[in-house]
Each structure stands twice: as structure tokens, then as C-alpha cells.
Amino acid sequence: MSYDMFVQRFEQGDAAPMAGEAFLAVFEPCVDRREPQHSYWHISADDGGTADLYAALAGGTLDSLMISRFSAGAVLDMLVEYIGLADAVVLPPGCPTLLAHEGQRHHLPEELRTDAVVVQAGADVERLLQTC
């Protein structure tokens, strides 16, 4: 899918860093190409799905992550796993914010709270993207 989604963590309405160890735990086993100078990581999932990730890992944290040109299936399952571990949310343009758990809602900026939706699997993300 040629669509960019951003992943961000929030604390009290402000952007906050995400733990780099969560990123590495979920995505590093599937990295098949990396261009550090561009903060680029290409992943290939067990089901044949792929995605381009843009994330600058520095000092054990990352400020944000962008996922682009991603496949449905295992890639989106990994994304959901990641947001759960990193206590982060997905910001798909034109769609509601995707939460890993309800407790994140009160940390979002006010304008993102009302329509935010909890996702538990990649299939939830797929369904939501089809309706936006």
C-alpha cells in the first residue's frame, strides 16, 4: 500500500520519545536492508509482506517512526505489536488515531482523542484503513 502512517508516543498531550528496544525487538529480526544515513529500514515478514520504515534510533530512543509502502498481514501485526510495546499510537492520515490500549487516550492531544480507536491486531488496522 502506497500510504504513509506515522507512529508517535504522547505524554500529557505532547510528543514523547519511544523506547528503541521495542523497535528492535519487533522489527530488527525482519530487517533485510538498512540505510542508516537515511534512517531507512526495509522489512520482510514471514508471510511475504514488506514495508519501508523510517526511524532514527539514537541514544536508545526514537522520536517518531514512519511506515510506508506496507503490505497487509504480518507487517500490520508487527506494527500493532510495536505500538503496544512502545506505548505509542498510529496516526494514519484521514483516519482516527489507532491506540494500543484505552489508557493512551488521555495522553493524546485534545483534537485526536474523540475518534481514536483501539486496535488489537493487524486485521483491525486493515479494516479501519478501508473505511477512511
Beta strands, then each sheet from edge to edge (+ up, - down):
strand 1: 5-11
strand 2: 14-16
strand 3: 18-19
strand 4: 31-35
strand 5: 40-44
strand 6: 50-54
strand 7: 61-62
strand 8: 65-68
strand 9: 89-91
strand 10: 98-99
strand 11: 117-118
sheet 1: 2+ 1- 8+ 6- 5+ 4-
sheet 2: 2+ 1- 9+
sheet 3: 3+ 7-
sheet 4: 10+ 11+
end
